[in-house]
Amino acid sequence: MFVFRLCSIAVITAVSAFILKSQKSELVPLCLAAGGVIIFLYSFDYLSESVEFLKNFTDGTGIDNEVIRVIFKVVGIGFIIEITAGSVKELGFEGVADKLILCGKIIIFVVSIPIISSTYRIIVSLVKLA
């Protein structure tokens, strides 16, 4: 049901923007932005259940919390960059959106360095055991 609600909000936003396009075209970007924010905020309820599961999972398995924190940062950065780039593309500035996506990839790489470091330490410790 959650997916149907999200799709309904998206369709209502698109229809509203289509209607506004012929009446007040200057309000279309605001309508699209408002719809995007509503969709984004609505998904937080669903996300909280997943976060709780991951917290219980990491507590049970002994995975370092720093690794999970970095994974959430990477996913969050990806979502924020994707939403912003999509909005900028809708406004007709594809060059800016492409540069934003490139910068987002660089930021994700830099933020993920602790995971790379952790993976390296695990591999070294396994090689020493062999």
N, C-alpha and C positions, 0 to 999 in steps of 0.2 A: 504493500500500500504506500510505503514511503516514496517509492519511485514514481508512482502515479501522481502523488501530491506535488512532487518536484516538477514533473512534466506539465502538470496543470498550471503551476505558477509560471513556467516558461512560456506556455502557449498564451496565457492571459497577458503576459508582458508583451509578447510579440504582436498579438492582436491590438492591444492598446497602442503600441508604437505605430502600427500600420494605420490605425484610425487617426492618430495625432499627426502623422506625416502629411495628410492632406489638409488638416485644419490648422495646426500650429507646429510647423516643422522644427522650430527651435526648441521645443519641449521633448523631442524624440530622444536625444541623448540622456536627458534626465530620467525619462521613463525607463529606458534600458538599464541605466545605472541603478535605479531603485529596484527594479526587478532582480537584477544581479545580486544586490545586497540582501534582498528578502530570501532568495534561494540560498545564498551563502549562510545567512544566519539560521535558516531553517535546518540546514544540514548539521549544525552544531549539536543538536539533540542526539542525532544518530551517531555522531562522532564520539560523544562522551561515553557511550557503551563500549566502543572499541578501545578507548583509552583505558577504561577500567579493566577490561580483559587483559590488555597488554601489561598493565601494572601487576596484576595477579600472576601472569605468566612469568614475568621477569623475576618476581619475588620467589616463585617456586623453582625456577631453573638456575638461579644464581647469575644470570647475565648482568653485566655491569650496566648500571642505570645511565651512565654517560653515553654508551652506544645507542640506547633507545632514545635518549634525548637528541642525539645528533640525527638519528633517522627521522624523528619528528620535525626537526629543523629543516632538513632537506626536503621532506614532503611539503611542509608549510611554505617554504620558499618557492618550490615548484608550483604550488597552487596559486600563490599570490602573483607570481610572474605570469602564469598562464592567463589568469583572470584579467590582469591589467593589460597584457599584450592583446588579448581578444577585444577588450574595450577600446584600446587605442586603434586597432585595425578597423573596428566598426566606425570609428570617426574618420577613417580614410588616411591614417598615417602609418602605412605598412612599414616604412623604413625605420621609424622610431620603434615600432613593435619588434621588428627583427633585431635591432640593437639591444633592446631590453631583454629579449630571450637569450642572446649571446652573453650578456652580462650576468643574467641569472644562472646560466650554466657555469660560468667562471666562479660565481659565488658558491654554488652548490659544490663544486670541486674543492674549494678552499675549506668550506665548512665540514666536508667529509674526510678531511685529513686525519682526524682522530680515529676513524674507523679503519683507514688504511694502516695507520700505525698499530692499532690493536691487532689487525690481521697479521701484520708482519711479526709482532711479538709471538703470536700463537704459532705461526709457521716455524719460527726460530726455535721455540720450545719443543715442538714436535720433532724437528730435525736433531736436536740434542738428545732426545730420548732414543732415537733409532741407532 
